[in-house]
Amino acid sequence: MLMRVQIIVATLVFSVSCLQWPDAPPPPKQLTDTFRLQKIRAIGAAITEARAEKHLPGGVLWLERNGVHFTEAYGHAQLQPVPALAQPDTIYDAASLTKVVATTPAILLLHQRGQLSIEDPVKKHIPEFTGDGREAVTVRHLLTHTSGLRPDISVNGWDGHAECIAKCVAEKLRTPPGTAFKYSDINFQLLDEIIRRVTRQRIDVFCEKEIFGPLKMTDTGYNPPAAKHPRVAPTTVTDGQALRGIVHDPRARKTAGVAGHAGLFTTAPDLAKYARCLLNGGAPIFKTETVKLMTTAQTPLRALGWDMTSGYSSPRGEKEGTQFSDGSYGHTGFTGPSIWIDPLSNTFIIFLCNRVHPTGKDASVVPLRRKIGTLAAEAVKGFDFKN
């Protein structure tokens, strides 16, 4: 009984979403000066509604502006085989957030150091990527999903990283490079191979040394160690066994969990450190001009790696006037996570979840992402997103 009382008290102290309770302490003045708390409560209500409709078991939210943040864990990290509540530091399968938290910054760091250029043809680093127009594909095309490659290679007929890349290299272009947007994991599998060949290191090793380590993102990386598995939110449960600490993406699983398109695991606090780095000009990793290059529109829909206004930009918000600014950017992942960063208002919103748990059925969180993005923008005080 005593333990339960302690847990309740800790929740009251931590959670601004419980402000309607008479005995809850008042929120810090910085928080009330920065955000409209009723909008934050509405985000919590939207997550609760989506949980009730079985779109997801729970998740972790992080909303920050000008260094002032609100964070909360909602519902469960795990429903099967034994229920477990989500925690602020629950580790989630980042899915395609891997593209912008690992692969894209790794490529831009190598560009900054002069070890490659985003204007390089892919064949400069992968000489076998030639023929049938492949010579015209550049690193920039891969980063903006305008290479002309299809979305995925088949999951059948290969095993291991080398065979994966051989399949990617053999892919024929569906459209001429630079003429059409087609979101493609193949692009980022090829970028992973470029990183390996330029640095002579696997992407997980390079990113730990050059990105996650300097930013003190201590819970971010590929193939989380067994000691951290109790904190990892599982994904699909099959025959009573959950994928925990093992990447959900089937192609990344076939490359030992290390890939350019998926495989990363992370937490909301770690992603907040990364978002803060970008908003603050890139230190200690990037030069300001590198961040500007990475996050400025390169096509009508995309920055380098990052989404801006494509059909995948649901975390930005629902409609003009109730969404983050033009020039904001972010990304989503198949397992449910999302991040959106708005440099004009100096705001970012992170939501991590595992929508594929426990059954793997296609429970969409796209409407929830739109609601969270809209309410997060509406929560910001002192900034007019309509202009």
BALOBA-1460 file (C-alpha; in Angstrom, 3 decimals):
// residues 387
<rec num="1" residu="m" x="0.000" y="0.000" z="0.000"/>
<rec num="2" residu="l" x="2.823" y="2.376" z="0.887"/>
<rec num="3" residu="m" x="4.494" y="1.763" z="-2.494"/>
<rec num="4" residu="r" x="1.259" y="2.576" z="-4.316"/>
<rec num="5" residu="v" x="0.894" y="5.851" z="-2.420"/>
<rec num="6" residu="q" x="4.477" y="6.783" z="-3.330"/>
<rec num="7" residu="i" x="3.835" y="6.070" z="-7.002"/>
<rec num="8" residu="i" x="0.708" y="8.240" z="-7.004"/>
<rec num="9" residu="v" x="2.504" y="11.125" z="-5.314"/>
<rec num="10" residu="a" x="5.384" y="10.902" z="-7.793"/>
<rec num="11" residu="t" x="2.918" y="10.985" z="-10.663"/>
<rec num="12" residu="l" x="1.218" y="14.079" z="-9.299"/>
<rec num="13" residu="v" x="4.493" y="15.904" z="-8.908"/>
<rec num="14" residu="f" x="5.652" y="14.997" z="-12.405"/>
<rec num="15" residu="s" x="2.530" y="15.276" z="-14.497"/>
<rec num="16" residu="v" x="1.154" y="18.568" z="-15.710"/>
<rec num="17" residu="s" x="-1.659" y="16.628" z="-17.371"/>
<rec num="18" residu="c" x="-3.092" y="16.052" z="-13.881"/>
<rec num="19" residu="l" x="-3.466" y="19.753" z="-13.111"/>
<rec num="20" residu="q" x="-7.216" y="19.454" z="-12.774"/>
<rec num="21" residu="w" x="-6.700" y="17.468" z="-9.573"/>
<rec num="22" residu="p" x="-7.178" y="19.801" z="-6.581"/>
<rec num="23" residu="d" x="-4.135" y="18.529" z="-4.685"/>
<rec num="24" residu="a" x="-1.708" y="18.757" z="-7.637"/>
<rec num="25" residu="p" x="1.091" y="21.302" z="-7.275"/>
<rec num="26" residu="p" x="0.959" y="24.340" z="-9.585"/>
<rec num="27" residu="p" x="3.003" y="24.045" z="-12.779"/>
<rec num="28" residu="p" x="6.277" y="25.966" z="-13.032"/>
<rec num="29" residu="k" x="5.816" y="29.544" z="-14.242"/>
<rec num="30" residu="q" x="8.122" y="28.944" z="-17.204"/>
<rec num="31" residu="l" x="5.763" y="26.229" z="-18.406"/>
<rec num="32" residu="t" x="2.636" y="28.352" z="-18.093"/>
<rec num="33" residu="d" x="4.388" y="31.286" z="-19.755"/>
<rec num="34" residu="t" x="5.434" y="29.090" z="-22.690"/>
<rec num="35" residu="f" x="2.454" y="26.791" z="-23.308"/>
<rec num="36" residu="r" x="-1.331" y="26.792" z="-23.086"/>
<rec num="37" residu="l" x="-1.869" y="23.962" z="-20.644"/>
<rec num="38" residu="q" x="-5.374" y="23.176" z="-21.862"/>
<rec num="39" residu="k" x="-3.871" y="22.267" z="-25.251"/>
<rec num="40" residu="i" x="-1.366" y="19.965" z="-23.568"/>
<rec num="41" residu="r" x="-4.239" y="18.306" z="-21.689"/>
<rec num="42" residu="a" x="-6.041" y="17.935" z="-25.015"/>
<rec num="43" residu="i" x="-3.007" y="16.076" z="-26.418"/>
<rec num="44" residu="g" x="-3.234" y="13.682" z="-23.483"/>
<rec num="45" residu="a" x="-6.952" y="13.218" z="-24.123"/>
<rec num="46" residu="a" x="-6.302" y="12.479" z="-27.814"/>
<rec num="47" residu="i" x="-3.698" y="9.850" z="-26.893"/>
<rec num="48" residu="t" x="-6.094" y="8.316" z="-24.351"/>
<rec num="49" residu="e" x="-8.849" y="8.162" z="-26.986"/>
<rec num="50" residu="a" x="-6.522" y="6.508" z="-29.514"/>
<rec num="51" residu="r" x="-5.501" y="3.985" z="-26.855"/>
<rec num="52" residu="a" x="-9.153" y="3.203" z="-26.132"/>
<rec num="53" residu="e" x="-9.665" y="2.583" z="-29.846"/>
<rec num="54" residu="k" x="-6.658" y="0.205" z="-29.753"/>
<rec num="55" residu="h" x="-4.559" y="2.213" z="-32.185"/>
<rec num="56" residu="l" x="-1.601" y="1.979" z="-29.796"/>
<rec num="57" residu="p" x="-0.864" y="0.747" z="-26.266"/>
<rec num="58" residu="g" x="0.629" y="4.053" z="-25.110"/>
<rec num="59" residu="g" x="3.546" y="6.340" z="-25.738"/>
<rec num="60" residu="v" x="5.847" y="9.126" z="-24.601"/>
<rec num="61" residu="l" x="5.418" y="12.805" z="-25.496"/>
<rec num="62" residu="w" x="8.023" y="15.564" z="-25.394"/>
<rec num="63" residu="l" x="7.084" y="19.156" z="-26.278"/>
<rec num="64" residu="e" x="9.750" y="21.859" z="-26.009"/>
<rec num="65" residu="r" x="10.112" y="25.528" z="-26.858"/>
<rec num="66" residu="n" x="13.025" y="27.818" z="-26.033"/>
<rec num="67" residu="g" x="14.438" y="25.208" z="-23.676"/>
<rec num="68" residu="v" x="11.196" y="24.836" z="-21.678"/>
<rec num="69" residu="h" x="9.704" y="21.372" z="-22.002"/>
<rec num="70" residu="f" x="6.763" y="19.217" z="-21.057"/>
<rec num="71" residu="t" x="7.102" y="15.446" z="-21.089"/>
<rec num="72" residu="e" x="4.722" y="12.662" z="-20.129"/>
<rec num="73" residu="a" x="4.340" y="8.913" z="-20.530"/>
<rec num="74" residu="y" x="0.856" y="7.610" z="-21.361"/>
<rec num="75" residu="g" x="-0.573" y="4.126" z="-21.055"/>
<rec num="76" residu="h" x="1.492" y="1.030" z="-21.603"/>
<rec num="77" residu="a" x="4.805" y="0.247" z="-23.216"/>
<rec num="78" residu="q" x="3.763" y="-3.398" z="-23.225"/>
<rec num="79" residu="l" x="0.471" y="-5.277" z="-23.122"/>
<rec num="80" residu="q" x="1.693" y="-8.835" z="-23.749"/>
<rec num="81" residu="p" x="2.890" y="-11.155" z="-22.413"/>
<rec num="82" residu="v" x="2.854" y="-9.087" z="-19.176"/>
<rec num="83" residu="p" x="1.492" y="-5.509" z="-19.032"/>
<rec num="84" residu="a" x="4.018" y="-2.759" z="-18.263"/>
<rec num="85" residu="l" x="3.459" y="0.991" z="-18.117"/>
<rec num="86" residu="a" x="5.274" y="3.388" z="-20.436"/>
<rec num="87" residu="q" x="7.962" y="5.445" z="-18.713"/>
<rec num="88" residu="p" x="9.585" y="8.744" z="-19.736"/>
<rec num="89" residu="d" x="12.787" y="6.859" z="-20.601"/>
<rec num="90" residu="t" x="11.194" y="3.879" z="-22.364"/>
<rec num="91" residu="i" x="13.304" y="2.847" z="-25.347"/>
<rec num="92" residu="y" x="11.389" y="2.566" z="-28.635"/>
<rec num="93" residu="d" x="12.109" y="1.079" z="-32.039"/>
<rec num="94" residu="a" x="12.675" y="4.261" z="-34.058"/>
<rec num="95" residu="a" x="11.935" y="2.582" z="-37.418"/>
<rec num="96" residu="s" x="12.404" y="5.174" z="-40.190"/>
<rec num="97" residu="l" x="13.485" y="7.876" z="-37.770"/>
<rec num="98" residu="t" x="16.774" y="6.027" z="-38.331"/>
<rec num="99" residu="k" x="16.961" y="7.845" z="-41.660"/>
<rec num="100" residu="v" x="17.185" y="11.300" z="-40.057"/>
<rec num="101" residu="v" x="18.758" y="10.516" z="-36.678"/>
<rec num="102" residu="a" x="21.561" y="8.252" z="-37.946"/>
<rec num="103" residu="t" x="22.003" y="8.113" z="-41.726"/>
<rec num="104" residu="t" x="21.297" y="11.710" z="-42.742"/>
<rec num="105" residu="p" x="23.475" y="13.350" z="-40.066"/>
<rec num="106" residu="a" x="26.252" y="10.843" z="-40.819"/>
<rec num="107" residu="i" x="26.201" y="11.765" z="-44.525"/>
<rec num="108" residu="l" x="26.080" y="15.504" z="-43.761"/>
<rec num="109" residu="l" x="28.958" y="15.171" z="-41.319"/>
<rec num="110" residu="l" x="31.049" y="13.479" z="-44.011"/>
<rec num="111" residu="h" x="30.015" y="16.247" z="-46.438"/>
<rec num="112" residu="q" x="31.079" y="18.858" z="-43.871"/>
<rec num="113" residu="r" x="34.471" y="17.168" z="-43.506"/>
<rec num="114" residu="g" x="34.998" y="16.978" z="-47.242"/>
<rec num="115" residu="q" x="35.028" y="13.176" z="-47.288"/>
<rec num="116" residu="l" x="32.146" y="13.204" z="-49.756"/>
<rec num="117" residu="s" x="29.793" y="15.695" z="-51.381"/>
<rec num="118" residu="i" x="26.047" y="15.436" z="-51.620"/>
<rec num="119" residu="e" x="26.545" y="16.227" z="-55.321"/>
<rec num="120" residu="d" x="28.680" y="13.114" z="-55.808"/>
<rec num="121" residu="p" x="27.251" y="10.494" z="-58.143"/>
<rec num="122" residu="v" x="26.535" y="7.349" z="-56.192"/>
<rec num="123" residu="k" x="28.869" y="5.450" z="-58.528"/>
<rec num="124" residu="k" x="31.826" y="7.439" z="-57.132"/>
<rec num="125" residu="h" x="31.450" y="5.531" z="-53.874"/>
<rec num="126" residu="i" x="29.695" y="2.401" z="-55.161"/>
<rec num="127" residu="p" x="31.328" y="1.832" z="-58.587"/>
<rec num="128" residu="e" x="29.063" y="-1.101" z="-59.410"/>
<rec num="129" residu="f" x="26.033" y="1.222" z="-59.366"/>
<rec num="130" residu="t" x="26.186" y="1.867" z="-63.118"/>
<rec num="131" residu="g" x="24.209" y="1.224" z="-66.271"/>
<rec num="132" residu="d" x="20.644" y="2.001" z="-67.337"/>
<rec num="133" residu="g" x="20.903" y="5.612" z="-66.157"/>
<rec num="134" residu="r" x="22.206" y="4.856" z="-62.674"/>
<rec num="135" residu="e" x="25.281" y="7.025" z="-63.337"/>
<rec num="136" residu="a" x="23.089" y="10.134" z="-63.030"/>
<rec num="137" residu="v" x="21.906" y="9.324" z="-59.482"/>
<rec num="138" residu="t" x="23.598" y="11.489" z="-56.843"/>
<rec num="139" residu="v" x="23.818" y="11.370" z="-53.063"/>
<rec num="140" residu="r" x="21.385" y="14.316" z="-53.047"/>
<rec num="141" residu="h" x="18.866" y="12.238" z="-55.026"/>
<rec num="142" residu="l" x="19.095" y="9.465" z="-52.438"/>
<rec num="143" residu="l" x="18.586" y="11.908" z="-49.557"/>
<rec num="144" residu="t" x="15.548" y="13.541" z="-51.170"/>
<rec num="145" residu="h" x="13.946" y="10.308" z="-52.431"/>
<rec num="146" residu="t" x="14.180" y="11.483" z="-56.049"/>
<rec num="147" residu="s" x="16.563" y="8.774" z="-57.276"/>
<rec num="148" residu="g" x="13.921" y="6.953" z="-59.297"/>
<rec num="149" residu="l" x="14.264" y="3.758" z="-57.251"/>
<rec num="150" residu="r" x="11.201" y="1.887" z="-56.022"/>
<rec num="151" residu="p" x="10.275" y="1.785" z="-52.305"/>
<rec num="152" residu="d" x="11.737" y="-1.619" z="-51.295"/>
<rec num="153" residu="i" x="13.638" y="-4.637" z="-52.449"/>
<rec num="154" residu="s" x="11.963" y="-7.976" z="-51.895"/>
<rec num="155" residu="v" x="12.531" y="-9.509" z="-48.487"/>
<rec num="156" residu="n" x="13.139" y="-12.883" z="-50.161"/>
<rec num="157" residu="g" x="16.178" y="-14.377" z="-51.875"/>
<rec num="158" residu="w" x="19.000" y="-12.784" z="-49.900"/>
<rec num="159" residu="d" x="20.557" y="-12.637" z="-46.463"/>
<rec num="160" residu="g" x="23.069" y="-10.266" z="-44.864"/>
<rec num="161" residu="h" x="24.239" y="-6.759" z="-45.647"/>
<rec num="162" residu="a" x="26.397" y="-7.617" z="-48.686"/>
<rec num="163" residu="e" x="23.560" y="-9.448" z="-50.437"/>
<rec num="164" residu="c" x="21.161" y="-6.637" z="-49.530"/>
<rec num="165" residu="i" x="23.403" y="-4.068" z="-51.210"/>
<rec num="166" residu="a" x="23.861" y="-6.307" z="-54.239"/>
<rec num="167" residu="k" x="20.065" y="-6.378" z="-54.632"/>
<rec num="168" residu="c" x="19.848" y="-2.579" z="-54.204"/>
<rec num="169" residu="v" x="22.603" y="-1.965" z="-56.764"/>
<rec num="170" residu="a" x="20.798" y="-4.179" z="-59.273"/>
<rec num="171" residu="e" x="17.544" y="-2.236" z="-58.962"/>
<rec num="172" residu="k" x="16.400" y="-0.495" z="-62.136"/>
<rec num="173" residu="l" x="15.286" y="3.124" z="-62.045"/>
<rec num="174" residu="r" x="11.534" y="3.599" z="-62.376"/>
<rec num="175" residu="t" x="11.818" y="7.310" z="-63.252"/>
<rec num="176" residu="p" x="14.728" y="9.527" z="-64.347"/>
<rec num="177" residu="p" x="16.703" y="10.894" z="-61.372"/>
<rec num="178" residu="g" x="15.420" y="14.194" z="-60.028"/>
<rec num="179" residu="t" x="12.032" y="14.034" z="-61.738"/>
<rec num="180" residu="a" x="9.743" y="12.412" z="-59.164"/>
<rec num="181" residu="f" x="9.430" y="11.868" z="-55.429"/>
<rec num="182" residu="k" x="9.158" y="8.227" z="-54.364"/>
<rec num="183" residu="y" x="9.849" y="7.405" z="-50.729"/>
<rec num="184" residu="s" x="12.331" y="4.527" z="-50.802"/>
<rec num="185" residu="d" x="14.185" y="2.485" z="-48.210"/>
<rec num="186" residu="i" x="16.575" y="1.470" z="-50.985"/>
<rec num="187" residu="n" x="17.901" y="5.043" z="-51.061"/>
<rec num="188" residu="f" x="18.970" y="4.804" z="-47.439"/>
<rec num="189" residu="q" x="20.351" y="1.299" z="-47.750"/>
<rec num="190" residu="l" x="22.653" y="2.702" z="-50.427"/>
<rec num="191" residu="l" x="23.538" y="5.672" z="-48.210"/>
<rec num="192" residu="d" x="24.431" y="3.200" z="-45.456"/>
<rec num="193" residu="e" x="26.816" y="1.477" z="-47.859"/>
<rec num="194" residu="i" x="28.373" y="4.806" z="-48.857"/>
<rec num="195" residu="i" x="29.015" y="5.584" z="-45.167"/>
<rec num="196" residu="r" x="30.644" y="2.162" z="-44.716"/>
<rec num="197" residu="r" x="32.893" y="2.550" z="-47.742"/>
<rec num="198" residu="v" x="33.938" y="6.136" z="-46.971"/>
<rec num="199" residu="t" x="34.597" y="5.611" z="-43.247"/>
<rec num="200" residu="r" x="35.458" y="1.893" z="-43.289"/>
<rec num="201" residu="q" x="33.117" y="1.578" z="-40.314"/>
<rec num="202" residu="r" x="29.601" y="0.239" z="-39.926"/>
<rec num="203" residu="i" x="26.981" y="2.930" z="-39.532"/>
<rec num="204" residu="d" x="26.243" y="1.937" z="-35.930"/>
<rec num="205" residu="v" x="29.895" y="2.329" z="-34.943"/>
<rec num="206" residu="f" x="30.315" y="5.627" z="-36.789"/>
<rec num="207" residu="c" x="27.132" y="7.177" z="-35.376"/>
<rec num="208" residu="e" x="27.921" y="6.126" z="-31.810"/>
<rec num="209" residu="k" x="31.358" y="7.719" z="-32.043"/>
<rec num="210" residu="e" x="30.509" y="10.852" z="-34.009"/>
<rec num="211" residu="i" x="26.856" y="11.677" z="-33.192"/>
<rec num="212" residu="f" x="25.285" y="9.878" z="-30.246"/>
<rec num="213" residu="g" x="28.367" y="9.997" z="-28.040"/>
<rec num="214" residu="p" x="29.055" y="13.728" z="-28.416"/>
<rec num="215" residu="l" x="25.371" y="14.521" z="-27.808"/>
<rec num="216" residu="k" x="25.232" y="12.178" z="-24.787"/>
<rec num="217" residu="m" x="22.380" y="10.242" z="-26.361"/>
<rec num="218" residu="t" x="23.149" y="7.323" z="-24.057"/>
<rec num="219" residu="d" x="20.045" y="5.266" z="-24.884"/>
<rec num="220" residu="t" x="20.255" y="5.655" z="-28.668"/>
<rec num="221" residu="g" x="21.821" y="3.024" z="-30.892"/>
<rec num="222" residu="y" x="21.361" y="-0.185" z="-32.822"/>
<rec num="223" residu="n" x="20.761" y="-3.555" z="-31.156"/>
<rec num="224" residu="p" x="20.295" y="-2.352" z="-27.563"/>
<rec num="225" residu="p" x="22.218" y="-4.511" z="-25.077"/>
<rec num="226" residu="a" x="20.396" y="-7.123" z="-23.022"/>
<rec num="227" residu="a" x="20.812" y="-5.031" z="-19.866"/>
<rec num="228" residu="k" x="18.499" y="-2.407" z="-21.407"/>
<rec num="229" residu="h" x="15.867" y="-4.816" z="-22.725"/>
<rec num="230" residu="p" x="13.565" y="-4.374" z="-19.694"/>
<rec num="231" residu="r" x="13.213" y="-0.722" z="-20.751"/>
<rec num="232" residu="v" x="12.561" y="-1.497" z="-24.430"/>
<rec num="233" residu="a" x="8.968" y="-1.308" z="-25.647"/>
<rec num="234" residu="p" x="8.335" y="-4.528" z="-27.601"/>
<rec num="235" residu="t" x="6.736" y="-4.589" z="-31.026"/>
<rec num="236" residu="t" x="4.963" y="-7.583" z="-32.557"/>
<rec num="237" residu="v" x="4.143" y="-10.591" z="-30.387"/>
<rec num="238" residu="t" x="4.210" y="-13.959" z="-32.169"/>
<rec num="239" residu="d" x="3.520" y="-17.271" z="-30.413"/>
<rec num="240" residu="g" x="3.767" y="-15.527" z="-27.056"/>
<rec num="241" residu="q" x="7.194" y="-14.056" z="-27.839"/>
<rec num="242" residu="a" x="7.639" y="-10.324" z="-28.391"/>
<rec num="243" residu="l" x="10.270" y="-8.613" z="-30.521"/>
<rec num="244" residu="r" x="12.142" y="-6.720" z="-27.811"/>
<rec num="245" residu="g" x="15.430" y="-5.050" z="-28.650"/>
<rec num="246" residu="i" x="15.217" y="-6.659" z="-32.096"/>
<rec num="247" residu="v" x="14.295" y="-4.346" z="-34.952"/>
<rec num="248" residu="h" x="10.766" y="-4.732" z="-36.296"/>
<rec num="249" residu="d" x="11.672" y="-3.976" z="-39.925"/>
<rec num="250" residu="p" x="12.151" y="-7.345" z="-41.697"/>
<rec num="251" residu="r" x="14.919" y="-6.164" z="-44.026"/>
<rec num="252" residu="a" x="16.907" y="-4.609" z="-41.201"/>
<rec num="253" residu="r" x="16.527" y="-7.874" z="-39.283"/>
<rec num="254" residu="k" x="18.193" y="-9.649" z="-42.209"/>
<rec num="255" residu="t" x="21.206" y="-7.306" z="-41.945"/>
<rec num="256" residu="a" x="21.814" y="-8.083" z="-38.265"/>
<rec num="257" residu="g" x="19.707" y="-5.126" z="-37.128"/>
<rec num="258" residu="v" x="22.055" y="-2.509" z="-38.621"/>
<rec num="259" residu="a" x="20.824" y="-0.564" z="-41.657"/>
<rec num="260" residu="g" x="20.465" y="2.940" z="-43.019"/>
<rec num="261" residu="h" x="16.680" y="2.882" z="-43.295"/>
<rec num="262" residu="a" x="15.759" y="1.282" z="-39.930"/>
<rec num="263" residu="g" x="17.266" y="-0.378" z="-36.883"/>
<rec num="264" residu="l" x="17.789" y="2.491" z="-34.461"/>
<rec num="265" residu="f" x="16.347" y="2.459" z="-30.927"/>
<rec num="266" residu="t" x="15.963" y="5.652" z="-28.916"/>
<rec num="267" residu="t" x="14.128" y="7.571" z="-26.178"/>
<rec num="268" residu="a" x="12.271" y="10.869" z="-26.069"/>
<rec num="269" residu="p" x="14.963" y="12.532" z="-23.884"/>
<rec num="270" residu="d" x="17.669" y="11.481" z="-26.356"/>
<rec num="271" residu="l" x="15.728" y="12.752" z="-29.369"/>
<rec num="272" residu="a" x="15.209" y="16.031" z="-27.513"/>
<rec num="273" residu="k" x="19.000" y="16.401" z="-27.283"/>
<rec num="274" residu="y" x="19.287" y="15.861" z="-31.035"/>
<rec num="275" residu="a" x="16.485" y="18.306" z="-31.866"/>
<rec num="276" residu="r" x="18.035" y="20.883" z="-29.548"/>
<rec num="277" residu="c" x="21.371" y="20.453" z="-31.323"/>
<rec num="278" residu="l" x="19.768" y="21.274" z="-34.679"/>
<rec num="279" residu="l" x="17.818" y="24.248" z="-33.338"/>
<rec num="280" residu="n" x="20.915" y="25.638" z="-31.635"/>
<rec num="281" residu="g" x="23.039" y="25.652" z="-34.777"/>
<rec num="282" residu="g" x="24.524" y="22.158" z="-34.663"/>
<rec num="283" residu="a" x="27.134" y="22.342" z="-31.896"/>
<rec num="284" residu="p" x="29.063" y="20.255" z="-30.966"/>
<rec num="285" residu="i" x="28.713" y="18.258" z="-34.190"/>
<rec num="286" residu="f" x="27.793" y="20.482" z="-37.093"/>
<rec num="287" residu="k" x="28.626" y="23.876" z="-38.440"/>
<rec num="288" residu="t" x="25.620" y="26.191" z="-38.714"/>
<rec num="289" residu="e" x="25.785" y="26.084" z="-42.503"/>
<rec num="290" residu="t" x="25.616" y="22.274" z="-42.428"/>
<rec num="291" residu="v" x="22.412" y="22.346" z="-40.376"/>
<rec num="292" residu="k" x="20.973" y="24.931" z="-42.755"/>
<rec num="293" residu="l" x="21.850" y="22.758" z="-45.747"/>
<rec num="294" residu="m" x="20.351" y="19.652" z="-44.151"/>
<rec num="295" residu="t" x="17.073" y="21.295" z="-43.110"/>
<rec num="296" residu="t" x="16.346" y="23.630" z="-46.031"/>
<rec num="297" residu="a" x="13.913" y="22.520" z="-48.740"/>
<rec num="298" residu="q" x="15.732" y="20.837" z="-51.627"/>
<rec num="299" residu="t" x="12.546" y="19.928" z="-53.491"/>
<rec num="300" residu="p" x="8.957" y="21.134" z="-53.042"/>
<rec num="301" residu="l" x="8.429" y="18.286" z="-50.545"/>
<rec num="302" residu="r" x="11.694" y="17.417" z="-48.815"/>
<rec num="303" residu="a" x="14.861" y="18.698" z="-47.205"/>
<rec num="304" residu="l" x="17.916" y="16.407" z="-47.064"/>
<rec num="305" residu="g" x="16.533" y="13.292" z="-45.403"/>
<rec num="306" residu="w" x="13.839" y="15.282" z="-43.627"/>
<rec num="307" residu="d" x="10.204" y="15.545" z="-44.646"/>
<rec num="308" residu="m" x="8.592" y="18.972" z="-44.997"/>
<rec num="309" residu="t" x="5.289" y="18.921" z="-46.885"/>
<rec num="310" residu="s" x="4.896" y="15.457" z="-48.410"/>
<rec num="311" residu="g" x="2.086" y="13.062" z="-47.658"/>
<rec num="312" residu="y" x="4.164" y="11.802" z="-44.726"/>
<rec num="313" residu="s" x="4.144" y="15.155" z="-42.895"/>
<rec num="314" residu="s" x="1.205" y="14.432" z="-40.582"/>
<rec num="315" residu="p" x="3.077" y="15.523" z="-37.390"/>
<rec num="316" residu="r" x="3.170" y="19.068" z="-38.747"/>
<rec num="317" residu="g" x="-0.544" y="19.461" z="-38.041"/>
<rec num="318" residu="e" x="-3.931" y="19.217" z="-39.673"/>
<rec num="319" residu="k" x="-4.349" y="22.332" z="-41.808"/>
<rec num="320" residu="e" x="-2.939" y="25.782" z="-42.503"/>
<rec num="321" residu="g" x="-3.218" y="28.049" z="-39.492"/>
<rec num="322" residu="t" x="-3.169" y="25.158" z="-37.022"/>
<rec num="323" residu="q" x="0.132" y="23.601" z="-37.974"/>
<rec num="324" residu="f" x="3.815" y="24.311" z="-37.631"/>
<rec num="325" residu="s" x="5.540" y="26.872" z="-39.847"/>
<rec num="326" residu="d" x="6.669" y="26.645" z="-43.425"/>
<rec num="327" residu="g" x="10.294" y="25.632" z="-43.110"/>
<rec num="328" residu="s" x="9.594" y="23.191" z="-40.286"/>
<rec num="329" residu="y" x="10.690" y="19.607" z="-40.812"/>
<rec num="330" residu="g" x="10.386" y="16.144" z="-39.310"/>
<rec num="331" residu="h" x="9.919" y="12.450" z="-39.935"/>
<rec num="332" residu="t" x="7.783" y="9.458" z="-39.008"/>
<rec num="333" residu="g" x="8.397" y="5.749" z="-38.556"/>
<rec num="334" residu="f" x="6.396" y="2.613" z="-39.381"/>
<rec num="335" residu="t" x="6.204" y="1.450" z="-35.761"/>
<rec num="336" residu="g" x="4.590" y="4.760" z="-34.783"/>
<rec num="337" residu="p" x="7.265" y="7.287" z="-33.714"/>
<rec num="338" residu="s" x="7.461" y="10.847" z="-35.005"/>
<rec num="339" residu="i" x="9.439" y="14.049" z="-34.570"/>
<rec num="340" residu="w" x="8.704" y="17.542" z="-35.865"/>
<rec num="341" residu="i" x="11.019" y="20.550" z="-35.504"/>
<rec num="342" residu="d" x="10.054" y="24.183" z="-36.140"/>
<rec num="343" residu="p" x="13.049" y="26.542" z="-36.231"/>
<rec num="344" residu="l" x="10.914" y="29.693" z="-36.626"/>
<rec num="345" residu="s" x="9.183" y="29.203" z="-33.273"/>
<rec num="346" residu="n" x="12.115" y="27.260" z="-31.761"/>
<rec num="347" residu="t" x="9.742" y="24.414" z="-30.944"/>
<rec num="348" residu="f" x="9.818" y="20.662" z="-31.382"/>
<rec num="349" residu="i" x="7.388" y="17.838" z="-30.671"/>
<rec num="350" residu="i" x="8.357" y="14.181" z="-30.208"/>
<rec num="351" residu="f" x="5.955" y="11.287" z="-29.837"/>
<rec num="352" residu="l" x="7.238" y="7.746" z="-29.457"/>
<rec num="353" residu="c" x="4.956" y="4.724" z="-29.509"/>
<rec num="354" residu="n" x="4.788" y="1.112" z="-30.655"/>
<rec num="355" residu="r" x="1.533" y="0.918" z="-32.589"/>
<rec num="356" residu="v" x="2.397" y="-2.568" z="-33.924"/>
<rec num="357" residu="h" x="2.249" y="-4.036" z="-30.411"/>
<rec num="358" residu="p" x="0.968" y="-6.584" z="-29.694"/>
<rec num="359" residu="t" x="-0.539" y="-8.006" z="-32.880"/>
<rec num="360" residu="g" x="1.238" y="-6.205" z="-35.694"/>
<rec num="361" residu="k" x="-2.117" y="-5.333" z="-37.256"/>
<rec num="362" residu="d" x="-2.243" y="-2.066" z="-39.155"/>
<rec num="363" residu="a" x="-3.562" y="0.259" z="-36.451"/>
<rec num="364" residu="s" x="-2.966" y="3.726" z="-37.882"/>
<rec num="365" residu="v" x="-1.668" y="6.567" z="-35.719"/>
<rec num="366" residu="v" x="-1.680" y="9.100" z="-38.591"/>
<rec num="367" residu="p" x="-4.848" y="10.873" z="-37.336"/>
<rec num="368" residu="l" x="-3.341" y="10.997" z="-33.836"/>
<rec num="369" residu="r" x="-0.108" y="12.479" z="-35.190"/>
<rec num="370" residu="r" x="-2.114" y="15.221" z="-36.908"/>
<rec num="371" residu="k" x="-3.995" y="15.996" z="-33.708"/>
<rec num="372" residu="i" x="-0.808" y="16.087" z="-31.657"/>
<rec num="373" residu="g" x="0.884" y="18.377" z="-34.192"/>
<rec num="374" residu="t" x="-2.095" y="20.715" z="-34.326"/>
<rec num="375" residu="l" x="-2.537" y="20.890" z="-30.561"/>
<rec num="376" residu="a" x="1.201" y="21.307" z="-30.007"/>
<rec num="377" residu="a" x="1.263" y="24.308" z="-32.369"/>
<rec num="378" residu="e" x="-1.824" y="25.725" z="-30.674"/>
<rec num="379" residu="a" x="-0.188" y="25.227" z="-27.286"/>
<rec num="380" residu="v" x="2.674" y="27.586" z="-28.117"/>
<rec num="381" residu="k" x="2.219" y="31.053" z="-26.644"/>
<rec num="382" residu="g" x="3.560" y="34.214" z="-28.224"/>
<rec num="383" residu="f" x="3.925" y="32.946" z="-31.801"/>
<rec num="384" residu="d" x="1.440" y="33.257" z="-34.664"/>
<rec num="385" residu="f" x="1.613" y="30.202" z="-36.893"/>
<rec num="386" residu="k" x="-0.985" y="31.750" z="-39.253"/>
<rec num="387" residu="n" x="1.485" y="34.304" z="-40.629"/>
